[in-house]
Amino acid sequence: MSNRNSDVPGNPVSSAALMDREMLKRARWLYLVSSYCEREGEQDIRIRSIRIKVPEGGRGEYLGVVTADTETASLVAFHVGDDLVGCLSGLCTRIMNGSLKWREDEFRSR
């Protein structure tokens, strides 16, 4: 019986399986956030846009900006990540668990 460890660094099968799991996890977050945004009438805060600002020169932090509406106000929230995937997945997680810190959007009129 072989005693090979599939978690050996550089193992292409293990690396591909890990990448598949990570991609599936990210896709699941996007699907959940998409579903959340489509249920507009079921929540007090309705997401209107999700944008990612890329750092100049590709160095620095990525800034996620989410805009939303309530019946009485326009809101904005922010999330920072070290890379594009981290920023987007962090935003998705915070949208789904309700931990974004909303503030009135002074630049968007109702």
HELIX and SHEET records of a PDB file:
HELIX    1   1 PRO A   12  GLU A   38  1                                  27    
HELIX    2   2 GLU A   40  GLU A   42  5                                   3    
HELIX    3   3 GLU A   56  GLY A   58  5                                   3    
HELIX    4   4 LEU A   84  ASN A   97  1                                  14    
SHEET    1   A 4 ARG A  46  LYS A  53  0                                        
SHEET    2   A 4 TYR A  62  ASP A  69 -1                                        
SHEET    3   A 4 SER A  74  GLY A  81 -1                                        
SHEET    4   A 4 ARG A 103  GLU A 104 -1                                        
END                                                                             
